[in-house]
């Protein structure tokens, strides 16, 4: 067994735990990210506002993806992908 296989085997349970916590506490995490972003934006006097908001949005998206074990629906901002493309309706 290689090093990467060993790491994946050991981190598997931790990944499940993080996904469970993200699912249970997603709102609190989002609120914490918003609060941290506001504080940093104030401390930098808005100089990096666009980068702060971009990073916050990416972090929220990652938390959202972690919290949705079912994969979410493509194009809804949830799940592990789909590229934001909505599939055509079933015939």
Secondary structure, DSSP 8 states (H G I E B T S, - for coil): --HHHHHHHHHHHHHHHHHHHHHHHHHHHHHHHHHHHHHHHHHTTTTTHHHHHHHHHHHHHHHHHHH-TT---TTTT-SS--TT-------
